[in-house]
Amino acid sequence: MAKRIGVALTKRVVDAAEKKDKRYHIWDSELSGFGLRIEASGAKTFIVRYRAEGGGRSAAQRFVTVGRYGPLTPEQARRQAKVILGSVAKGEDPADERRAKRQEMRISDLIDLYEEEGCVIQRGKRQGQPMKPLTKQLTLARLRNHVAPLLGHRRVSEVNAGDIERFVRDVTAGKTSRDEKIGPRQRIIVRGGDGAARKVVRDLSAVFSFAIRSEIVERNPCETAAVRKTDNQRERFLTLEEVKQLGTALDALEADGVNPKAVNIARLWALTGCRREEIAALKWAEVNLVEGMLEFDDSKTGKSVRPLGAAAITLLESLPREAESVYVFPAERGDSYFQGTKRIWAKAVKKARLPGVTPHTLRHTIGSTAISTGEALALTGAILGHSNPRSTAIYAHVQNDPSRRAANRVTKKIAAALAGKTAATIRPSAKAKIQTDDLTVLMANLAARLVAEGIDGIKAQLIVADAIAASAERSKSRTSKSPTKAA
């Protein structure tokens, strides 16, 4: 066991405690059992540790939360810790008493506790890390707008699977929907429906999972409830003709005088396949125009590098830079980024006659265009920033060469459609299609041979894709240099 750090917990010591990759404790040298817990997120909480049932090595070790640093000073927390430890000396078990009391708490109180202690990623490679601020905000909004009105008054130990099923039916029927003005230029608009019900029941299941880990409840009623928790699979993507319609609509809106930031954000959504906020909140520090890449330190899947096609690079190079802002698309007022795309996007899809199309549809469009162009799955994943078990090795190998060429080949079609070129001008000839089919067979055979020689399957795909791309570029170069025949 690692030796515990012991130091007097003063304000200076608490302020100086820095966050690390995982949770750790600092134990007070003056009051035994009194300590400070520092989470990976940086949150600091005063705690008390003691042995139940009169102490002794065989007794269970208990932890009691005193309170967060900030609302509590170290001296206030120390005084409360002395009271808790005093009750332990009398033979009481404060942790057990609190657990029993928590089991009687209401769902609305559990949501408050979840906001304070439970908003962390529960699975995947980011397990245990704090939710991103926007994710946390949207999660809590759904819980407070749907769960609190319908189940907030219920005790946590009383909610069963049948209650969850009725709750989902009520949200689907719109019982929690409302449109309320809460201040100047501020409204709360809550919509129910099937999609909202699926999202919020997943949020509520996470709340109950947190309650189980905290020993507040023993079961999660959402797990046994006969309700659907998965969203519909999104298969909508734009054809190149539809991309042309969108490009025409964006050009028309720009000509009408709408904010060019919103228009250029939409164009970059189409040209990069990036997620909505990745482009809207893009910083110049994340743009590497020399190597043609976007370098995100903290995307949805963690650190991510995305190759850029020539059209996206040209657009980024044309954008003005505001010296006082770090953002590519700074807000009109304040220090944040531009957030006026929603209204203008609605106008664009209406003008383009593309109802129901969202910015995320453009991400699907890049993916579908890449696959239909014949790009390898690994290269398509590199363009979109998808995570996979070998993401670090793959991105390190492909980010500069084949993936960038793949991005250029894919977005060239998107750029042509945005610029208003007809599908006929970018449709390959029958002869080209036959050559592509032959290359596909050749690629598959060569990749199989490389695997047989002991080369990793994904690496084999990348080698073959790179070779074919390089060959195509050399062929194109020779064609452009050949003399034109006289008429």
N, C-alpha and C positions, 0 to 999 in steps of 0.2 A: 504494500500500500504506500502511495506517495505521501511524504510528510506534509501535513497541513500547515499553511501559512498562519502565523499568529501575530497580530499587531493590534494596537489600540484603535478601534474604529472611530476615528474623528472625521470631521467634515473634509479635511484635507485628504485623508486616506481614501475616503469614499469617492471624492471627485477625481482622484488620480487613478482609480481602478479602471483599466481599459478593457474593452470587450476582446474576446479571443474566439477561436474557431468553434469552441464548445463551452458549455456552462462550467463555471468553477466557483469556488467559495473562498472567502477570507474570514477567518474566525477571530473573534475578539480575544485579546490576551488578558483582559481584565475580568470579563464576565463569561465563565465557562458555559458553552452551549449557544452563545449569542454570535450570530454571523451575518455576513452579507453574501447574497447570491447574485452573481453577474451572469446574465444570459448571453448567448451568442449575438443577440440583437443589440446588446448594450444596456438593456433594462436592469435596474439594480433594486433588489428586494431584501429587506431585513428578515431574518428567520431565526427560529429557536430550534435546537436539536436536543433531545433528551432520551433517556431510556424509560420505558413504561413499566408499570407494576413494581415500583420500588427500586428500579435500577438493576445493575448486575449485567455481566457480559451476555447472559442467556436471554435477557429481556429484549423485546422488540424495540428497535430504534424509531423514534417518531420525529417528524418535522412539522413545525407550525409556522405559518407565514405571519409575520408581524405587520408588514405593510411596505409599500413602495417608497423608495428614496425620492424626495421631492415633497410630496404631501407630508412625509415624516422626516424630521431631522435625525441624525444619529443619536442625540441625547434623548429625544422623545421615544425613539425605538428602543433604546436601552432601558428606559423606565418601564415600558410595556413588557419587554422581555423579562425583567425582574419579577413582574407580577405573574407571568406565565410559569416561570421556573419556581416561583414560590408555591403555586398551586400543585406543581409536580412533587415538591418536597412534602406536601400534605397527603400524597397518595393519589391525587387526581390525575386524569389523563386528558389534557386539553385537546389534543388532536382527535381523540375518539369522540369527545363531546362535540367538537366542531363538525366532524363527519356526520354525526347523527343529526345535527342541526341543519347541515347542508342538504341532507336527504329530504328535508321538509321545505326546501326553498321552492319558489315559484319558477316557472319557465322564464319569465321576464328577468328574474334575478340571475338565472343561469346564463342568459344571454349577456348580461352585464359582466359576469365573471369570465365568460368566454372572450369578450372584448379585451379584458385586462390581462388574461393569462393564456388563452388557448388559441389565438389566431396565428397558427404556424402551419407549414406544409406537412401533411400527414403521411405522404408516401412519395416514392420516387427519389431521384438523386439529391433533391433539395430538402429531403425530409428533416424536420426539426427547425428549419430556417423560418424566420418571420415571413408572413405574407407580404407581398408588395403593397404599398400604401393604397393604390387604386383597387386592388383585389380585396383588401380588408374593408375599404369603404363600401364597395358594392355588396359584399357578403353581409355586413352588418345592416345595410339598408334593407336588403331583402328580409332578413330575420326580424327587424323591427317593424317593417311595413306589412308583413304577412303573418309571421308566427306570433308576434306579441298580441295583435288584436284577437286572434282566434284561440291561442293556447296559453297566452301569457299568464292567465290567472290560475292555471292548473299546477299542482305540485309535481315536481319532476318524477317522483316515485309512482305517480298515479297514471301517467300517460302510457297507453298501450298501443299495439299495432292497429286496432280498430280506430283509435283516435287519430292516428296518422293518416289512415285511409280517408276518414271524413274530412280531415284538414286539406288533403290534396284535392278532393272533390270540390270543397268550398273555394279554394284558390282558383281552380280551373273554371268554376262558374262565375268568378269575378266578385266574390263577396268582400274582398279586401281592396278592390280598386277605388281610387279616389283622385280628385283633382282639386288641390287646395292651395290658395295663396298664403304664403307664410311671411312675406315681407316685400319691400320694394324690389320689383323685378325678380322675385323669387317665388317659385311654385314647387309643390310636391305632386308629381303625377305618378300614380301607382296603377299599373295595369295587371290584371290577373291573366288567366288563360293557361293552356296546357304547358307551354314552354316555361312560364314563370313558376308553375307548380313543380315541374321537374327540377329546376334549378334550386328552389328553396328547400325542397325535401332533401337534396344532397347537402345543403348547408346545415339543415337541422340534424342530419345524421352525423355530420362532423362535430356538432355541438354535443350530442350524446356520447360520441366516442371520447371526446375530451372529458366528459363527466365520468365515464368509466375509468379512465386513467387517473382521474382525481379521486376515485373511490366515492363518488357522490351517488351513482346508480350502479346497478349490476348488469344491466342489459340495455341494448339499443333497440327501441321499438321500431325504428325505421328499417332495420335489417329484415325483420319478419313481416313487415307490412306489404300487402299485395299492391304495390304502386310501382310505376315506371320511373326509373331514375336516370336513364340515358337519353340524350338528345337525339333528334333525328339526324341521320348522317347527311352532311351537306354535300350534294353532288352538283350544285349549280355552278356553272362557269360560263364565260362569254365566248361565243364564236368570234372569229376575227372580224366578221361583218358587224357583230354587235359592238366590238371594241371600236370599230370605225364610227358607229353611231355615237358612242360615248365621247370619242375624240372630237367629233363635230360639235356636240353639245357643249363641251368644255371650251372650245374655241369661241363659240357664240356667246357664252357667258362672259368670257374674258373681254370680248369686243363690247359687251353691254356695260362693262365697267365694274363687275364684281371684283372682290379682293383677289388679286393674282396669287396670293399665298395659298388660298384654298384650292385654286385651280391647279397650281403646281404640285401641291401635296397629292391631289388626286392622280395627276400624271405619274408621279413617282410611285404611288401605290401600284399602278398598272405596270410600270417599267421594272420594278424591283421584286414584287411579290412580298414585300415586307408587311408586317402587321400594322394596324392602324396607328397606334401610338409610337411605334418605332420610327415612322416617318414624320408624324405631326410633331413629336418631341425631339426630333433629330438635332444633334449638336455638331458644330463644325469639327470638334475634336474627334468625332466618330467617323468623319469623312476622310478617306485617304484617296485623293484623286490621282496621286502619282502611280499607285499600284492598282487603282480601280477597285476599291473595296470599301464597304462599311464595316466598322469594327465596334461592335457593341460589347461593353464590359458587363452589362447586366440586362440581358433580354429575358423573355419568358423562360427560355431554356438555359439561362446562365450566359457565360461569355460566348459570343458568336461572331463569326466573320462571314460576310456575304459578298460575293463577287458582283461587280456592276457591269452591265452592258454599256456599249458606247453611247447609246441614246441617253441613258440615265446620267452618265458622266457629263455629257454635253449640257444637259439640263442643269445639273448642279453647278457646273462652271459658269453658267449664265446668270445665276442668282446673285443679287447684291448682298454684301455683308454689312451688318450693322455692328460697328466697333464696340458698342456698349452691351451687346448681347452675345451669349454663347450659343444661341439657337440658330438653326438654319432658317426657321420660320418663327421669328419672335412675335410676341403679342403686340397689339397696337398700343396697349397701356400696361405698365407693370413689367416685372422681370421674368414672367413665365413665357411659354410658347403659345403660338396662335391656336385658338380653340374654336374658331368659327366655321369649321368645315361642315358641320352637320346640316345647317340650313342650305348651304350652297350645294352640297352633295345631293340633297333632296331635289333641288331644282335641276341638277344635271341629269339625274336618272329619269326625271319626269320629261325633260326636253328630249332625252335620247330614247324615250318610250321603252324603258327597261325597268318595269315595276318589280320591287322586291330585291333588286340588286344592291348589295352592300359593299363597303370597301374590302371585306374579307373575300367576297366573290372574286375580286381581282387577284387575290393570292391563289385561289383555286385555278384561275385562268392561267397564271404562269406555270403552275404545276402540270395542268393538262396539256398546255402548249409544249412544254418540255418533253413530256412523255410521247406525244404524237410526233414530235420532231425526231424522236429516236434517241434522246439523251439517256444515259445510264441512270439508274435509280440513285446511285451514290452522288452523281453530279447534280441531279434534281434536288436531292436533299441538301447539298451544299448551297445551291441557289436560294432555297427557302429557309435555310437555317434550322432544319429539322435535327433533333438530337437522336442519337442512337448509341449503343454500347461502345462503339469505336469512334465516336465523333471526333475526339481530339486527334487521333492518328490520321483519320481520313482528311479532316480539314487542313491539318498541317501539310499533307501531301498534295492536296488538290487546289488549295485556295488561290494560288497565283497563276497556275497554268491552265489545265483543262477546264476547271470550273468557271474561270473567267471567260474562256472561249465559248463554253456552253451558255453562259449568261448572255453573251453577245449574240449567239445564234438564235437563242430563244426570244430575247427582247427585240431583235431586229424585226420580227414579224409583228410584235405588239406595237412597236414604234411606227411601222409602216401603216398599220390600221389606224392608230391615233392620228396620223398625219393625213388620213383620208384616202389612202391608196386602196383600190378595189382588190377583192380577194383574187381576181384573175391574175393580177400582176405579181402576186406572190405565191400562186399555186404552182407546184412543180410539174414538169412535163411527165408524160407517161414513161419516157426513156429514163428520166431522172429517178422515177419511182422504182423502176426495175433495178437500176443501179443501187438504190438505197436498200432494196430487198436483198440483193446479192451481198452488199456490205454487212447487212444484219446477220446473214447466215455465216459469212466469213468471221465476223466478230464473235459469234457464239462458238464456232469451232475453235478459233484461236484461243478464246478464254478457257475453253475446256482443256485444251492442250497445256496451257500455262498452269492450270490447277493440277493436272496430272503430273507436271514437273515439280510440284510441291510449293507453288506460289499461292498465297492466300487468295480466295475467290474474289473478294472485293477489290484487292489490289490488281488482280488480273483484269477485271473489268475496266479499271481506271487506265491501265497500261494500253489496252486495246483501243479504248475510246480516245485517248490522247494521240495514239498513232494515226487513227483514222482522221481525227480533226486536223492534225499537222499535215497529213497527205492532202486533204481537201484544200487547205490553205495554199500549199505549194502548187497544186493544180490550178487554183484560181489565179495565183501570181503569174504562172507561165502563160495562161490564157490572156491575161491583161497585157503581157509584154509582146505577144505574137503579132506580126504585121497584119493589118486589115486587107483582105482581098479586094482587088479592084472590081467595080460593078461591071 
